[in-house]
Amino acid sequence: MNSLDRIFSATIDLSYETGVNGTATARIAREAKVANGTLFHHFPTKKDLVEYCYMRIQEDYVWNMIGFLDLPSHTTRKQLKKAIKTAIDYWVRNPKYFVFTQRVNHSQFYSERLQKKLSKLQLSLQHAINQGIQQKAIRKLDHHVMTSLLFKAIYDVAQLIMDTPDKTKQIEYREQGFSFIWAAIK
């Protein structure tokens, strides 16, 4: 693992334990086995570090979700359904990423600059949304409204699943959550 990967992993792990605000950069450097100077070479401020980790997670999340939108053998409707289910599953499989992003969303680190970066990333979904609208697979809503509501619903369903210890209920909540989301956008 290179130093950036180690810094990323240490930041996520320590933030999971102590929160984003409660995690000192010196401790992150120590945990990542890099010198403080190396950490600050890559990230001059803690805000830069948090933004990097947040966007790295969001990019992975969005690319996992839209990876199903290029499959030529599926209809747009099937692709969108698969993408939503994959998005829910992504957070359930990556609870530390989920907690990190939720904590950043509700912290001073969630800045206008970070919102702009996230908006640019979400534009990658615009093509899929437009295609779904054109084929009447989903309802016509403004892109910002659609992505905002869609991501919020996905986060909420994932949170519900992660908060439920009963595996049978988790499966039930995943299916019901997906059904609710799909009914809302189709």
C-alpha positions in Angstrom: 0.0 0.0 0.0 1.4 3.4 -0.9 1.4 6.3 1.6 -1.8 7.9 0.2 -3.6 4.6 0.7 -2.3 4.2 4.2 -3.2 7.8 5.1 -6.7 7.2 3.7 -7.2 4.0 5.6 -5.9 5.4 8.8 -8.1 8.5 8.5 -11.2 6.3 7.9 -10.4 3.9 10.8 -9.5 6.6 13.3 -12.5 8.8 12.4 -14.7 5.8 12.9 -13.4 5.4 16.4 -13.1 9.0 17.5 -15.0 11.1 15.0 -13.7 13.4 12.3 -13.1 16.3 14.6 -11.6 14.1 17.3 -8.9 12.6 15.1 -5.6 14.4 15.3 -3.5 14.5 12.1 -0.4 13.4 14.2 -2.2 10.3 15.2 -3.3 9.7 11.5 0.3 10.0 10.4 1.5 7.6 13.2 -1.2 5.0 12.3 -0.4 5.3 8.6 3.3 4.9 9.3 4.2 8.1 7.6 6.1 11.2 8.9 4.0 14.2 9.8 5.8 16.0 6.9 4.6 13.4 4.5 1.0 13.8 5.6 1.2 17.6 5.3 3.0 17.3 2.0 0.0 15.6 0.6 -2.6 17.5 2.6 -1.6 21.0 3.8 -4.6 21.1 6.1 -6.9 18.7 7.9 -9.7 20.0 5.7 -7.8 19.0 2.6 -7.3 15.5 4.1 -11.0 15.1 5.0 -12.1 16.4 1.5 -9.7 13.9 -0.2 -11.1 11.0 1.9 -14.7 12.1 1.4 -14.3 12.4 -2.4 -12.4 9.2 -2.7 -15.3 7.4 -1.0 -17.9 9.3 -3.1 -16.1 8.6 -6.3 -15.9 4.9 -5.5 -19.6 4.9 -4.5 -20.8 6.6 -7.6 -18.7 4.5 -10.0 -20.0 1.4 -8.3 -23.5 2.6 -8.8 -23.2 3.7 -12.5 -21.1 0.7 -13.5 -24.4 -1.0 -14.2 -25.6 1.7 -16.5 -23.3 0.8 -19.4 -24.4 -2.8 -19.7 -25.7 -3.2 -23.2 -27.7 -6.3 -22.5 -30.0 -4.6 -20.0 -32.9 -2.2 -20.4 -32.5 1.2 -18.8 -35.1 0.2 -16.2 -33.1 -2.9 -15.2 -29.9 -0.9 -15.1 -31.4 1.7 -12.9 -32.9 -0.9 -10.5 -29.5 -2.7 -10.3 -27.7 0.6 -9.7 -30.0 1.5 -6.8 -29.7 -1.9 -5.2 -25.9 -1.7 -5.6 -25.8 1.7 -4.0 -27.7 0.5 -0.9 -25.4 -2.6 -0.7 -22.3 -0.4 -1.1 -22.9 1.4 2.2 -24.0 -1.7 4.0 -20.7 -3.4 2.9 -18.7 -0.3 3.9 -20.0 0.9 7.2 -16.8 2.9 8.0 -17.2 4.8 4.8 -20.9 5.3 5.5 -20.1 6.7 9.0 -17.3 8.9 7.7 -19.4 10.5 5.0 -22.3 11.0 7.3 -20.1 12.7 9.9 -18.5 14.9 7.3 -22.0 15.8 5.9 -22.8 17.2 9.4 -19.5 18.9 10.2 -17.7 22.1 9.5 -15.7 20.1 6.8 -18.8 20.0 4.6 -18.0 23.2 2.8 -19.2 24.9 -0.3 -16.0 23.7 -2.0 -16.8 20.1 -1.1 -20.4 20.5 -2.3 -19.2 21.8 -5.7 -16.9 18.8 -6.0 -19.7 16.4 -5.1 -22.1 18.1 -7.5 -19.6 17.6 -10.4 -19.3 14.0 -9.5 -23.1 13.6 -9.3 -23.4 15.0 -12.8 -22.0 11.7 -14.0 -25.4 10.3 -13.1 -27.1 12.9 -15.3 -26.9 10.8 -18.5 -28.5 7.8 -16.7 -31.3 10.0 -15.3 -31.9 11.6 -18.6 -32.0 8.2 -20.4 -34.4 6.9 -17.7 -36.7 10.0 -18.2 -36.6 9.7 -22.0 -37.5 6.0 -21.9 -40.2 6.8 -19.3 -38.6 4.5 -16.8 -38.5 7.2 -14.2 -40.4 10.4 -13.6 -39.2 13.7 -14.9 -37.7 15.7 -12.1 -35.0 18.3 -11.9 -31.5 16.6 -11.8 -30.7 18.2 -8.4 -34.0 17.2 -6.9 -33.6 13.6 -8.2 -30.1 13.1 -7.0 -30.7 14.7 -3.7 -33.8 12.7 -2.9 -32.3 9.5 -4.3 -29.1 9.7 -2.3 -30.9 10.6 0.9 -33.3 7.6 0.5 -30.4 5.3 -0.2 -28.5 6.5 2.8 -31.6 6.1 5.0 -32.3 2.6 3.8 -28.6 1.6 4.3 -28.7 3.1 7.9 -31.8 1.1 8.7 -30.3 -2.1 7.5 -27.0 -1.5 9.4 -28.9 -0.7 12.6 -30.8 -4.0 12.4 -29.1 -7.0 13.9 -31.7 -9.5 12.5 -30.4 -10.8 9.2 -33.9 -11.7 8.0 -35.1 -8.2 8.8 -32.1 -6.7 7.0 -33.1 -8.6 3.8 -36.7 -7.5 4.2 -35.7 -3.8 4.8 -33.4 -3.9 1.7 -36.3 -5.1 -0.5 -38.9 -2.8 1.0 -36.5 0.1 0.9 -35.6 -0.5 -2.7 -39.3 -0.9 -3.5 -40.1 2.4 -1.9 -37.3 4.2 -3.7 -38.2 2.7 -7.1 -41.9 3.6 -6.6 -40.9 7.1 -5.8 -38.9 7.7 -8.9 -40.8 5.6 -11.5 
